[in-house]
Amino acid sequence: MGDSAICGNLIKYSPSSSDFYEWAIGGFLSIMKENNNLYERKMMMARQIVPLDGEWLFQADMANEGNEQEWYKHGLTDGQQVRIPHTWNIQEGLEDYRGTGWYSYSFTVPEDWQDKLVRVQFDAVYRDTIIWLNGQKVLEHNGSGYTPFLIDITPFLNNAATQLLVVSVNNENSATALPMNNTFDWADDGGIYRGVSFIVTGQYAIDYAKLSAAPLFEKNERNANSGVLSGTVHLWNNPLLDGDSTTNFRLNVTVEKDGQVVKEQVVEQAVTAKEGIITLSELTVDKLDLWHFDHPHLYSVRLTLFVGEVEQAVDELVVNVGFREIKAVGNQLLLNREPVRLMGVEWMPGSHPERGMAETEEQLFEMLTHIKHANCVITRFHWQQDSKLLDWCDRNGLLVQEEIPHWAQPFDPGDETLALATKHAEAMIARHYNHPSIFAWGMGNEVNAQSPITVRYFERLKLVIEQLDHTRSINYVSNSVHENPAADASGVGDMIMWNDYIGTWHGDLDRTAEIKQIVAAYPDKPLVISEFGLCEPKFTGGDERREQILIENTLEYRKHKSIAVLYYFSLNDYRTQMGEEGVGRFCQRVHGSMDMYGNAKPSYYALRTLGSPVELTAVYNAVTEGLELTVTVRNDIPNYAIDGYRISLENEQGDNAEVILPALSPGQSYMITNPAISVERWEEISFQIVRPTGFSVIDGRLGDYKQ
């Protein structure tokens, strides 16, 4: 199927694929849920992880009396039961409330926690937070509502039968937080909207690990038979690690693949409190399986910590890594040394009206499945995400750019903003460094990018991030690079990321000419179309115009070989306090190819067709009385080799056939002649072509693809 045939097939055949789509989504999610249950390990030998997703008490402090009445000490006066994760901004009467909410949780201390280090991990709280235990202030966490944090509550536990954990949360607009004020374009739901857990270990413990999994490629080859695992293990800043005195640690490192041990190492190291880091020696892993969005191979690294000569472990952490190489070279994006051009979509989480930012794992995974079913293998987020979401991306092959939530403000960022952005970067990278799905860090989105002050600011911020992680691309997303490309802050990044709204926000410019001038200004960097789409109701035309923009822009972008990635905006209509449509928890922007509940519009199927890496033609040869199916790999956008794909067929009698496709490069074709299935009424045979990960790339009736 050529480009000229795309529009007709999208309109004519979208409804026929929707039934299979609904069936596939439901079945895939049930499989993923079962695998997740097997995958998650709630307790390890030396570390207990106890989720606190039970009943909490919540009370909105609309009269600002909580501190005066000492709720942190005595408990809430009129608390209602809620389950964590929770946000009050989807509750009737509190949908537009921006202020302080209080949470309390009562618990008892098990006997086996005696002489243990007890920490509480908050996966995220929006936004400014104060935490008390048994009436004593433990921690304040301000300025960031999307990054996880841990606190040591051991010194605050007492001998009482019941311990009282109290958390106050304030989600009012802030000029000293990121995102700033009310300029950002997503929901500002207040509350403990991600998970909370106890982490119980020995007195010495691991805080986090930063592990690098680097393939070793043969010269001029794309295959890597081995790779090197290296990195650092950062210990919890425990008072027992005192001053300049040293403590002897032993770290057992076990690397596993599919449950089989492939490498082991023992590291013995004396560590001071000032350092607090154990450095791994390089481990070579042979017979390597590379991570790729179609082949998301993961290795588990088990880190078991011992102190001195004691044989009982004090802590244990399991980290999943993927051996892959993703980098910009010249104007190309290389994945494991292969030049690729990728189709992506941006998704705005927190948009389900019944859950808001406190979406369940099932809801998050369902939307991620929609992304993959749309043949999008890459996405970006304006703000930091939950580790559980990134785990899904690791396991299922979805590339991610995770960003610090600069959005439009401050107009001229300076030292104070840099200090806050640095804290964001430190927390984000420490907790998410090991995810192979994350290929790039984003520094911000649409912040006055033509200003020399802004350019200098992002140059400084990039240096900060490079010190934290020199292995990934670091980018800034601009909506103004077309105005004066050489002066734009996007040039600070490793890729040029441009939000292209020519025809709407940017007026009636010549898109071809604008792309050429951007490429001319940055010939040695890939160009990424970081957003394009239709923003209703500011611009009218409905989903019909959205589909038209999606198709016409994609056909234009395909012509420019310097364009490496397309991010269509957006997957879904999304909740935002800037929304022009709806009120309360339904306040939204209608920018998506799905509604807030994840129901597909016609433009979603257009995205799926445009994003397919393969095309199919079907011919019945009257001379040989045989069916001929030709699968061709696209050679523009998307553009990447396929391997391990399969086509399955089913006729009206219920007979089935399956053919494994050979490895094919962009532009190559493969013909299947006379598949082992009755071809009477062959046009009614249903088919699907499926990735190795189980997501279909194209499906329908063969008659729909008749040549």
C-alpha positions in Angstrom: 0.0 0.0 0.0 1.5 3.3 -1.0 1.0 6.7 0.7 -1.7 7.6 -1.7 -3.9 4.7 -0.5 -3.6 5.5 3.2 -6.5 7.9 3.6 -9.1 5.7 1.9 -8.2 2.6 3.9 -8.2 4.4 7.2 -11.7 5.7 6.6 -13.1 2.6 5.1 -11.7 -0.1 7.3 -11.2 1.4 10.7 -14.5 0.1 12.1 -13.7 -3.5 11.0 -10.5 -3.4 13.1 -12.1 -2.1 16.2 -13.7 -5.4 17.3 -10.4 -7.1 17.2 -8.8 -4.2 19.0 -11.2 -4.4 21.9 -10.7 -8.1 22.2 -6.9 -7.7 22.0 -6.7 -5.0 24.6 -8.8 -7.1 27.1 -6.8 -10.3 26.6 -3.4 -8.6 26.7 -4.2 -6.8 29.9 -5.3 -10.0 31.6 -2.0 -11.6 30.6 0.0 -8.6 31.8 -1.8 -8.6 35.1 -0.9 -12.3 35.7 2.7 -11.6 34.7 2.9 -8.6 37.0 1.8 -10.7 39.9 4.6 -13.1 39.2 7.0 -10.4 38.5 6.6 -8.3 41.7 8.3 -9.6 44.7 7.0 -8.0 47.9 9.4 -9.5 50.3 13.0 -10.5 49.9 15.2 -12.3 52.4 16.8 -9.2 53.9 14.3 -6.5 52.9 10.6 -6.4 53.6 8.4 -4.2 51.4 5.0 -3.6 52.9 2.6 -1.6 50.7 0.4 0.8 52.6 -2.6 0.7 50.2 -5.1 -0.1 52.9 -7.5 2.3 54.6 -6.3 5.8 55.5 -8.2 8.7 56.9 -8.5 11.9 54.9 -9.8 15.3 55.8 -9.8 18.5 53.8 -8.6 21.5 55.9 -10.8 24.1 54.2 -10.8 26.3 57.4 -7.0 26.0 57.9 -7.4 24.7 61.4 -5.4 21.5 61.3 -2.2 23.0 62.7 -3.9 25.0 65.3 -5.9 21.9 66.5 -2.7 19.8 66.3 -4.1 17.1 64.0 -0.6 16.0 63.5 -0.5 15.0 67.2 -4.1 14.0 68.0 -5.3 12.7 64.6 -8.0 14.0 62.3 -11.3 15.4 63.8 -13.6 14.3 61.0 -11.6 12.0 58.8 -13.2 9.8 56.1 -11.8 6.5 55.0 -9.9 6.5 51.6 -7.5 4.1 49.9 -4.1 5.2 48.8 -3.4 6.2 46.0 -5.9 9.1 46.5 -6.6 12.6 45.3 -9.3 14.8 46.7 -9.8 16.6 43.4 -12.1 13.9 42.0 -14.4 14.0 45.0 -17.7 15.8 44.9 -17.4 19.2 46.6 -13.6 19.2 46.4 -13.1 19.1 42.7 -11.8 22.7 42.6 -10.3 22.8 46.1 -6.7 23.9 46.1 -5.4 24.0 49.7 -4.3 21.6 52.4 -5.5 18.1 52.9 -4.6 15.8 55.8 -4.0 12.0 55.9 -3.5 9.7 58.8 -2.6 6.1 59.1 -2.4 4.0 62.3 -0.2 0.9 62.5 1.4 -1.5 64.9 5.1 -2.4 64.9 5.7 -6.1 64.4 8.2 -7.8 66.8 10.5 -8.7 63.9 11.0 -5.0 63.3 13.0 -4.6 66.5 16.6 -3.4 65.8 15.6 -2.8 62.1 15.9 0.3 59.9 12.3 1.3 59.1 11.8 3.7 56.2 8.7 4.9 54.4 8.8 5.4 50.6 6.3 7.9 49.1 6.2 7.3 45.3 4.9 10.8 44.9 2.7 13.4 46.7 1.3 16.5 45.1 2.7 18.7 46.3 4.2 20.4 49.4 4.2 17.9 52.2 4.9 17.6 55.9 5.1 14.2 57.6 4.7 13.5 61.3 5.0 10.3 63.3 3.6 10.2 66.8 3.3 14.0 66.9 6.9 14.7 65.8 7.8 16.3 62.5 9.8 13.9 60.4 10.3 15.7 57.1 9.1 18.5 54.8 9.2 17.8 51.1 8.5 20.9 48.9 8.7 22.1 45.4 8.2 18.8 43.6 5.0 16.8 43.4 6.2 14.0 41.0 9.4 12.6 42.4 9.6 9.8 45.0 11.2 10.2 48.4 12.2 8.1 51.4 12.2 8.9 55.1 13.7 7.1 58.0 11.0 6.8 60.8 13.1 4.6 63.1 13.9 7.3 65.6 10.3 8.3 65.8 8.8 5.0 66.7 7.8 4.5 70.3 6.6 1.8 72.6 2.9 2.6 72.2 0.6 -0.1 70.9 -0.4 2.0 67.9 1.8 4.4 65.9 0.2 7.4 64.2 1.6 8.6 60.8 0.1 11.9 59.7 0.7 13.7 56.3 -0.4 17.2 55.4 -0.4 18.0 51.6 -0.9 21.4 50.0 -1.6 21.8 46.2 -2.0 25.6 46.0 -0.3 27.3 43.1 3.3 28.1 43.9 5.9 30.5 42.5 8.7 28.4 44.1 7.8 25.0 42.7 8.1 23.2 39.4 5.7 23.3 37.7 5.3 27.0 38.5 2.1 28.9 39.3 -0.9 27.7 37.2 0.7 27.9 33.8 1.2 24.2 33.3 -1.1 22.1 31.1 -2.1 19.1 33.1 -4.0 18.3 36.3 -2.9 19.7 39.6 -4.6 17.1 41.7 -3.7 17.2 45.4 -3.0 14.2 47.6 -1.0 11.0 48.1 -1.7 10.0 44.6 0.9 7.3 44.2 1.9 4.4 46.4 3.3 4.3 49.9 5.4 1.5 51.4 7.3 0.5 54.4 10.8 -0.7 53.6 12.3 -2.7 56.5 16.0 -3.7 56.5 19.0 -4.2 58.7 20.4 -1.0 60.3 22.7 -0.6 57.2 20.8 -0.4 53.9 20.9 0.4 50.2 19.4 3.7 49.1 19.6 3.2 45.4 21.8 1.7 42.7 22.9 3.2 39.3 23.9 0.4 37.0 25.1 0.8 33.5 24.5 -2.1 31.0 26.6 -1.4 27.9 26.7 -3.8 24.9 30.1 -4.5 23.4 29.6 -4.2 19.6 32.0 -5.7 17.1 33.5 -3.1 14.8 31.0 -2.0 12.2 28.5 -4.6 13.4 25.0 -4.2 15.0 25.2 -7.4 17.0 26.8 -7.6 20.4 27.7 -11.0 21.8 28.6 -9.6 25.2 28.1 -6.6 27.4 29.6 -5.0 30.5 27.7 -4.3 33.7 29.1 -1.7 35.9 27.9 1.0 38.4 27.5 2.1 41.9 25.4 1.2 44.9 24.6 4.1 47.1 24.1 3.4 50.8 21.4 5.0 53.0 22.8 7.9 54.9 22.6 6.2 58.3 24.1 7.8 61.4 25.9 4.5 62.1 28.1 5.5 59.2 29.8 8.1 61.3 32.3 10.8 60.0 35.5 9.6 58.5 35.5 6.2 60.1 35.1 3.2 57.7 32.7 0.3 57.7 33.6 -2.9 55.9 30.9 -4.1 53.5 30.5 -7.1 51.3 28.2 -6.9 48.3 27.1 -10.1 46.5 26.1 -9.3 42.9 24.1 -11.9 41.0 23.0 -11.4 37.4 20.1 -13.4 36.2 18.3 -13.9 32.9 14.9 -15.7 32.8 15.6 -17.1 36.2 19.1 -18.5 35.4 22.2 -17.1 36.9 24.6 -15.8 34.2 27.2 -13.9 36.3 28.2 -13.5 40.0 30.6 -11.2 41.8 31.6 -10.4 45.4 32.7 -6.8 46.2 34.4 -6.1 49.5 34.9 -2.5 50.3 35.5 -0.2 53.2 33.1 2.8 53.0 33.1 6.1 54.9 30.0 8.0 55.7 31.2 10.8 53.4 31.4 8.5 50.4 28.5 6.1 51.1 29.1 4.3 47.8 30.2 0.8 46.8 31.6 0.6 43.3 31.1 -2.6 41.3 33.9 -4.0 39.2 33.0 -4.5 35.6 31.1 -7.8 34.9 31.1 -9.2 31.4 27.9 -10.9 30.4 28.2 -13.3 27.4 25.6 -14.6 25.0 23.9 -11.2 25.3 20.3 -10.5 24.5 19.9 -6.8 23.6 17.0 -4.7 24.8 14.9 -3.3 22.0 11.3 -2.1 21.8 10.4 -5.3 19.9 12.7 -7.5 22.0 12.7 -6.0 25.6 15.1 -8.4 27.1 15.7 -7.7 30.8 18.4 -8.9 33.2 17.8 -9.0 37.0 20.7 -7.8 39.2 20.4 -8.9 42.8 22.4 -6.8 45.2 22.8 -8.4 48.6 24.5 -6.4 51.3 26.6 -7.8 54.3 28.4 -5.9 57.0 31.8 -7.1 58.2 32.2 -10.8 58.8 28.5 -11.3 59.7 26.9 -13.9 57.3 23.4 -12.6 57.6 22.5 -10.1 54.9 21.3 -6.7 56.1 19.6 -5.6 52.9 18.8 -6.8 49.4 17.7 -5.0 46.3 16.8 -6.3 42.8 17.3 -4.1 39.9 16.2 -4.8 36.3 18.5 -3.6 33.5 18.5 -3.9 29.7 21.7 -3.9 27.6 21.1 -1.4 24.8 22.7 1.6 23.1 20.6 4.6 22.1 22.4 7.7 20.8 22.2 10.5 18.3 25.0 10.4 15.7 24.9 13.2 13.2 21.3 13.7 12.2 20.4 10.0 12.9 19.0 8.3 16.0 20.8 4.9 16.4 19.3 2.1 18.4 21.8 -0.7 18.9 23.8 0.8 16.0 20.7 0.7 13.7 19.5 4.0 12.3 15.8 4.2 13.2 12.9 6.6 12.5 10.1 6.2 15.0 6.4 6.9 15.4 5.4 8.1 18.8 2.5 9.7 20.7 2.3 11.8 23.9 0.0 10.6 26.6 -1.3 12.8 29.4 -1.8 10.6 32.5 -4.1 11.5 35.4 -7.0 12.1 33.1 -9.6 9.4 34.1 -12.4 11.4 35.8 -13.0 8.6 38.3 -9.4 8.5 39.5 -7.5 11.6 38.4 -3.8 11.5 39.2 -4.5 8.6 41.5 -5.1 6.2 38.5 -4.8 2.5 39.3 -2.1 0.4 37.8 -4.7 -1.3 35.7 -5.8 2.1 34.2 -2.2 3.1 33.6 -1.3 -0.2 31.9 -4.4 0.0 29.8 -3.4 3.4 28.4 0.1 2.2 27.8 -1.4 -0.8 25.9 -3.3 1.7 23.8 0.0 3.4 22.9 1.6 0.1 21.8 -1.5 -1.0 19.9 -1.3 2.3 18.0 2.1 1.2 16.8 3.8 4.0 18.8 7.1 2.7 20.3 8.2 6.0 21.9 6.6 8.6 24.1 7.5 11.6 26.3 6.1 12.9 29.6 6.1 16.5 30.8 6.6 15.4 34.3 8.2 12.5 36.3 6.3 9.3 36.3 5.7 6.3 38.6 8.4 3.6 38.7 5.6 1.0 38.1 4.7 2.7 34.9 8.3 2.7 33.8 8.7 -1.0 34.7 5.8 -1.7 32.3 7.7 0.2 29.6 10.8 -1.8 30.3 9.0 -5.1 30.1 6.9 -4.3 27.0 9.2 -2.1 24.9 8.2 1.5 25.0 10.9 4.2 24.8 10.5 7.2 27.1 11.8 10.7 27.5 11.1 11.8 31.1 11.2 15.5 31.8 11.6 18.0 34.5 8.3 19.9 34.7 9.4 23.3 33.4 6.4 24.4 31.4 6.3 28.0 30.0 7.6 29.5 33.3 9.7 31.1 34.6 10.0 33.5 31.7 13.7 34.2 32.5 14.9 31.3 34.7 17.8 32.0 37.0 19.8 30.6 40.0 16.9 29.8 42.2 15.1 27.9 39.5 18.3 26.1 38.7 18.7 25.0 42.3 15.2 23.6 42.3 15.6 21.9 38.8 18.8 20.3 40.1 16.8 18.7 43.0 14.3 17.4 40.5 17.0 16.0 38.3 18.8 14.4 41.2 15.7 12.7 42.5 14.5 11.6 39.0 17.8 10.2 37.9 18.7 8.5 41.1 15.3 6.6 41.2 14.9 6.0 37.4 18.5 5.6 36.1 18.2 1.9 35.6 15.2 1.8 33.4 16.3 0.8 29.8 13.1 2.3 28.5 14.3 5.8 29.3 16.4 6.9 26.4 16.6 10.6 27.2 16.1 13.2 29.9 14.0 16.3 29.1 15.0 19.7 30.6 11.7 21.4 30.0 9.0 22.5 27.5 8.2 25.8 25.9 10.1 28.2 28.2 10.8 31.4 26.3 13.4 29.6 24.2 14.5 32.5 22.0 15.8 34.4 25.1 19.6 34.4 25.6 18.9 34.1 29.4 16.9 30.9 28.8 19.6 29.5 26.5 22.3 30.0 29.1 20.0 28.6 31.8 19.5 25.3 29.9 23.2 25.1 29.1 23.9 25.2 32.8 21.1 22.7 33.6 22.5 20.3 30.9 25.9 20.3 32.6 24.2 19.4 35.9 22.4 16.5 34.3 25.5 15.3 32.5 27.2 14.9 35.8 24.3 12.7 37.0 24.1 10.7 33.8 26.4 11.0 30.8 24.9 7.9 29.1 21.6 9.4 27.8 20.6 12.2 25.5 19.5 15.4 27.2 17.0 17.6 25.4 14.9 20.7 25.6 11.5 21.0 23.9 10.8 24.2 22.1 7.7 25.7 20.3 9.8 28.5 18.8 12.8 27.0 17.1 11.3 27.8 13.7 11.5 31.6 14.5 15.3 31.8 14.7 16.7 28.3 14.8 20.3 29.3 15.6 19.2 31.3 18.7 16.8 28.8 20.2 17.3 26.9 23.4 16.5 23.7 21.6 20.0 23.8 20.2 21.4 23.1 23.7 20.0 19.6 23.5 21.4 16.5 21.8 18.4 16.5 19.5 16.4 19.4 18.2 12.9 19.0 19.6 10.2 21.2 17.9 6.5 21.5 18.8 5.1 22.1 15.3 1.7 23.8 15.2 1.9 25.4 11.8 -1.7 25.9 10.6 -3.0 26.5 14.1 -0.9 28.1 16.9 2.0 29.1 14.5 -0.1 30.5 11.7 0.0 29.7 8.0 3.7 29.1 7.4 5.4 27.0 4.8 6.2 23.8 6.8 8.6 22.5 4.2 10.6 25.7 4.3 10.6 25.9 8.1 11.9 22.3 8.4 14.7 23.0 5.9 15.9 26.1 7.8 15.9 24.2 11.1 17.9 21.3 9.5 20.3 23.8 7.9 20.9 25.4 11.3 21.6 22.0 13.0 22.8 19.6 10.3 24.5 17.3 12.8 21.6 16.8 15.1 18.4 14.7 14.6 15.2 16.7 14.3 12.4 15.5 16.5 8.8 16.6 16.0 8.0 16.6 19.7 4.3 17.7 19.2 1.9 18.1 16.4 -1.9 17.8 16.3 -5.1 19.8 16.8 -5.9 21.7 20.0 -9.7 22.1 20.5 -11.7 24.2 21.1 -9.2 26.9 20.3 -9.0 25.5 16.8 -12.1 23.9 15.3 -12.7 21.0 13.0 -13.2 18.1 15.4 -11.7 14.7 15.0 -12.1 14.9 11.2 -9.6 17.8 11.1 -7.4 16.0 13.7 -7.1 13.0 11.4 -6.4 15.2 8.4 -3.5 17.0 10.3 -2.2 13.6 11.5 -2.1 12.2 8.0 -0.9 15.3 6.0 1.8 16.2 8.5 3.1 12.6 8.7 3.3 12.4 4.9 5.3 15.6 4.9 7.6 14.6 7.8 8.5 11.3 6.0 10.1 13.3 3.2 12.8 14.8 5.5 15.4 12.2 6.5 16.8 14.4 9.3 13.5 13.8 11.2 14.1 10.9 13.5 11.0 10.8 15.7 7.3 12.0 15.5 5.3 12.6 18.7 1.7 13.0 17.9 -0.2 15.1 20.4 -2.1 13.7 22.0 -3.3 10.2 22.7 -6.1 11.3 24.9 -8.3 14.2 25.9 -6.9 15.2 29.2 -7.8 16.7 32.5 -6.1 20.1 33.2 -6.9 23.2 35.2 -6.3 25.1 31.9 -9.2 23.2 30.3 -11.6 25.1 28.1 -14.2 22.4 28.2 -16.0 20.8 31.2 -15.9 21.8 34.9 -14.5 20.2 38.1 -13.0 16.8 37.5 -14.1 17.0 33.9 -12.2 20.2 33.1 -10.3 19.1 30.1 -8.7 19.9 26.7 -10.0 18.1 23.7 -6.7 17.3 22.0 -6.8 13.6 21.8 -7.5 10.6 19.6 -9.2 9.0 22.6 -11.5 10.4 25.1 -10.7 10.7 28.9 -12.0 7.1 29.4 -9.8 5.6 26.7 -12.4 5.2 24.0 -11.0 5.5 20.6 -12.0 8.1 18.0 -11.5 7.6 14.2 -8.1 9.4 14.4 -6.8 6.7 16.7 -7.1 4.2 13.9 -5.4 6.6 11.6 -2.5 6.8 14.0 -2.3 3.0 14.2 -2.2 2.6 10.4 0.4 5.4 9.9 2.5 3.8 12.7 2.6 0.3 11.3 6.2 -0.7 10.4 4.8 -3.1 7.7 2.3 -3.0 4.9 0.4 -5.9 3.4 -1.0 -6.7 -0.1 -3.1 -9.7 -0.9 -3.5 -11.2 -4.4 -5.3 -14.3 -5.6 -3.4 -15.8 -8.5 -5.9 -17.3 -10.9 -3.2 -19.1 -12.8 -1.8 -21.0 -9.9 -5.1 -20.9 -8.0 -3.1 -19.7 -5.0 -3.1 -16.9 -2.5 -0.1 -14.5 -2.5 0.5 -12.3 0.5 3.3 -9.7 0.4 4.6 -8.1 3.6 6.7 -5.0 3.0 8.7 -3.1 5.7 8.3 0.7 5.5 11.3 2.7 4.5 10.4 6.2 5.8 8.6 6.8 9.1 8.5 4.4 10.8 11.8 2.9 9.6 13.4 0.0 11.4 14.2 -3.7 10.8 11.7 -6.3 11.9 12.6 -9.7 13.4 10.4 -12.3 15.0 7.1 -11.0 13.6 4.4 -13.4 12.6 1.2 -13.4 10.5 -1.8 -15.5 11.6 -4.8 -16.3 9.4 -8.3 -17.5 10.2 -11.0 -18.4 7.6 -14.8 -18.5 8.0 -14.7 -22.2 8.9 -12.4 -21.4 11.9 -9.3 -23.0 10.4 -6.0 -21.3 11.4 -2.6 -20.8 9.9 0.5 -19.0 11.1 3.7 -18.0 9.3 6.8 -16.7 11.0 8.2 -13.8 9.0 12.0 -13.7 8.3 14.1 -10.8 9.5 13.6 -8.0 7.1 15.2 -4.6 6.7 13.4 -1.4 5.8 12.2 -1.5 2.1 12.4 -5.3 1.9 9.4 -7.5 1.1 8.5 -11.1 1.8 5.9 -13.1 -0.2 3.9 -15.9 1.4 2.5 -18.2 -1.3 -0.3 -20.7 -0.6 -0.5 -20.5 3.2 -1.8 -23.8 4.7 -5.5 -22.7 4.9 -8.5 -23.1 2.7 -8.8 -20.0 0.5 -12.4 -20.4 -0.5 -13.9 -16.9 -0.1 -10.3 -15.7 0.6 -11.3 -12.1 0.8 -13.2 -12.9 4.1 -10.1 -14.4 5.8 -9.1 -12.4 8.8 -5.5 -11.8 9.7 -3.2 -10.0 12.0 0.6 -9.4 11.9 2.0 -9.5 15.4 5.2 -8.2 17.0 7.4 -10.5 19.2 5.9 -8.7 22.2 2.4 -9.8 21.3 1.1 -6.4 20.1 -0.5 -6.5 16.6 0.7 -4.0 14.0 -2.0 -4.5 11.4 -5.2 -6.6 11.2 -8.4 -6.9 9.3 -9.8 -8.9 6.3 -7.6 -9.8 3.4 -10.2 -8.3 1.1 -9.4 -4.9 2.7 -5.8 -5.2 1.4 -6.6 -6.7 -2.0 -4.2 -5.4 -4.6 
